[in-house]
Amino acid sequence: MVEDREPGHVGADVVVGSLMKNLGGGVASTGGYVAGRSDLIHMVSERLTAPGIGKDQGANFNLNNSFFKGIFMAPNAVRSSLKTAVFSAYMLEKLGFKNVSPAYNEERTDIIQTVELGNTENLVRFTQGIQASSPIDSFVRVLPAPMPGYPFDEVMAAGSFTQGSTIELSADAPMVEPYTLYMQGGLTYEYGKLSILLALTKVLNGN
């Protein structure tokens, strides 16, 4: 929901995704989707459940209402995430941080925003600001730590209603040069803007 066309419009036979991300709109607490050619979707559904059952029965945890409500709300959630990313990029560029990507006035293909913050202190302060403004676990003081699957210590802020929901606001970074922060999400622009301002305030006050 970031670009005018989706993968299926440009030749993808099957598209698979998580409803805890863009298409779930921040409402779906679990689940995923498979879309594409009908014959391939039939094969996928037979594999995911059992031959002969396919799409007729499957695990939905009685959450169909949340799934459809999430899809209904998704365009607004993705818009807020993009506005939050553009605001972040603009503020970071004006404050002189390097390699803000994408730039605030560049065309975007997803909701991820990156920036080089220069040192470990800035990374920690920024993520602590994001965590402090989160709706869940705002009292937690995030610090760098080992994380499975990552070669370096990571610092991560993700005080979201649903753990792992990247359409909500999160920020994380490996504690290694060039000290690049990866940020995404923002269910509402107002919340996203407040979080960015608090994070930048912590960075600037720390310096």
ABEGO torsion letter per residue (X at the ends): XABABBAAAAGBABBBBBAABAAAGGABABEBBBBEBAAAAAAAAAAABBBGAEAABBBAGGAAAAAAAAAAAAAAAAAAAAAAAAAAAAAAAAAGBBGBOBBAABBBABABBBBBAGBAAAAAAAAAAAAAABABGAABBBBBBBBBGBABBBBBBBBBABBGBAABBBBBBBBBOAGBBBBBEGABAAAAAAAAAAAAAAAAAAX
